[in-house]
Amino acid sequence: MTDTDFRSPQLEDALAAQDVAAVAFALRHGVVVVPKLVTDDPFAGDQVRVFGREGSDTRILLLFSSADAYAAMVPDDPTRQVMLYEASSLRQFLEVHLDVLEQVFFDIAGPHTMAANAEDLLKALR
């Protein structure tokens, strides 16, 4: 799979329109690009990379409409990797980590950034 295969045209369109309902629909019925945590541990398995503010115990989940949108956020990261999540995987991740997720951002490097509360996003996926 190439980076161009890691894309959700439906989510791209919803973000371009800044349409909350269309974003929720795209997440429930399609895929989303999720940053992958890269570790040296060969037994770690696929883990979602989350981000945090220095000195904070909470984390920010960044979701993307494409691998290119993620690359725009971390252009100089040589270990940049992504994976695709369907609604069930995203819902499960949110359920497990809801207590530490401060915010969720979509395509944070633009041009059509949107934000959501993790709890609201979880409700939209149910």
Legacy VTK file of the C-alpha trace (Angstrom):
# vtk DataFile Version 3.0
C-alpha trace
ASCII
DATASET POLYDATA
POINTS 126 float
0.000 0.000 0.000
1.312 3.457 -0.856
0.569 6.693 0.950
-1.949 7.577 -1.770
-3.970 4.514 -0.702
-4.333 6.045 2.754
-7.117 8.470 1.933
-10.760 9.124 2.688
-12.287 11.240 -0.087
-15.585 11.291 1.805
-13.896 12.776 4.892
-11.926 15.223 2.731
-15.177 16.495 1.215
-16.902 16.745 4.600
-14.007 18.723 6.073
-13.875 21.022 3.027
-17.573 21.750 3.548
-17.047 22.159 7.327
-20.125 19.954 7.712
-20.211 18.272 11.130
-22.940 15.809 10.146
-21.042 14.818 6.987
-17.846 14.289 9.024
-19.735 11.996 11.410
-21.258 10.113 8.468
-17.840 9.736 6.805
-16.370 8.345 10.025
-19.265 5.925 10.578
-19.274 4.609 7.009
-15.707 4.986 5.806
-12.157 5.149 7.040
-9.948 7.702 8.723
-6.164 8.012 8.586
-4.604 7.584 12.025
-0.962 8.323 12.892
0.891 5.166 13.874
3.243 5.126 16.847
6.651 3.958 15.670
8.687 2.088 18.271
11.737 -0.150 18.325
9.697 -2.880 20.026
8.853 -5.543 17.412
6.128 -6.908 19.705
4.375 -3.577 20.305
1.841 -4.053 17.529
0.021 -1.220 15.840
-0.609 1.627 18.254
-2.163 5.034 17.697
0.216 7.955 18.059
-1.327 10.636 20.245
0.078 14.040 21.019
0.257 16.055 24.215
1.174 19.406 25.587
4.307 19.507 27.675
3.464 19.132 31.357
-0.044 17.831 30.686
-1.447 14.405 31.453
-4.064 14.702 28.729
-3.578 13.843 25.081
-4.811 15.098 21.743
-5.940 12.676 19.066
-5.159 13.820 15.552
-7.119 12.266 12.706
-6.570 12.857 9.019
-8.388 12.580 5.721
-5.199 11.385 4.006
-1.589 10.417 4.589
-0.686 13.633 2.755
-2.590 15.693 5.323
-0.608 13.995 8.106
2.649 14.578 6.206
1.815 18.301 6.073
1.737 18.341 9.874
5.023 16.463 10.402
6.971 17.043 7.167
10.382 16.428 8.720
9.487 13.250 10.626
11.474 10.414 9.005
9.464 7.745 10.846
6.050 9.064 9.808
3.626 6.154 9.399
-0.153 5.885 9.256
-2.864 3.259 9.353
-6.533 3.199 8.428
-9.240 2.898 11.050
-12.857 2.026 10.442
-15.607 3.249 12.758
-15.447 0.230 15.071
-11.691 0.600 15.640
-11.973 4.340 16.242
-14.919 3.830 18.599
-12.980 1.203 20.570
-9.926 3.465 20.826
-12.050 6.355 22.081
-13.838 4.161 24.634
-10.548 2.926 26.096
-8.807 6.323 26.165
-11.685 8.748 26.702
-10.465 9.789 30.150
-7.120 11.095 28.812
-8.231 12.602 25.497
-8.525 16.351 25.775
-9.491 17.046 22.163
-9.692 15.543 18.673
-8.537 17.474 15.628
-9.081 16.639 11.964
-6.460 17.666 9.388
-4.821 20.011 11.878
-2.342 21.356 9.310
-5.270 22.579 7.231
-6.638 23.783 5.018
-9.962 22.569 6.491
-9.247 21.881 10.147
-12.061 20.861 12.459
-12.079 19.980 16.153
-14.319 17.837 18.300
-14.657 16.856 21.894
-13.675 13.173 22.245
-16.915 12.349 24.054
-19.028 13.997 21.345
-17.116 12.109 18.669
-17.710 8.842 20.491
-21.447 9.594 20.657
-21.461 10.282 16.911
-19.855 6.895 16.259
-22.404 4.939 18.308
LINES 1 127
126 0 1 2 3 4 5 6 7 8 9 10 11 12 13 14 15 16 17 18 19 20 21 22 23 24 25 26 27 28 29 30 31 32 33 34 35 36 37 38 39 40 41 42 43 44 45 46 47 48 49 50 51 52 53 54 55 56 57 58 59 60 61 62 63 64 65 66 67 68 69 70 71 72 73 74 75 76 77 78 79 80 81 82 83 84 85 86 87 88 89 90 91 92 93 94 95 96 97 98 99 100 101 102 103 104 105 106 107 108 109 110 111 112 113 114 115 116 117 118 119 120 121 122 123 124 125
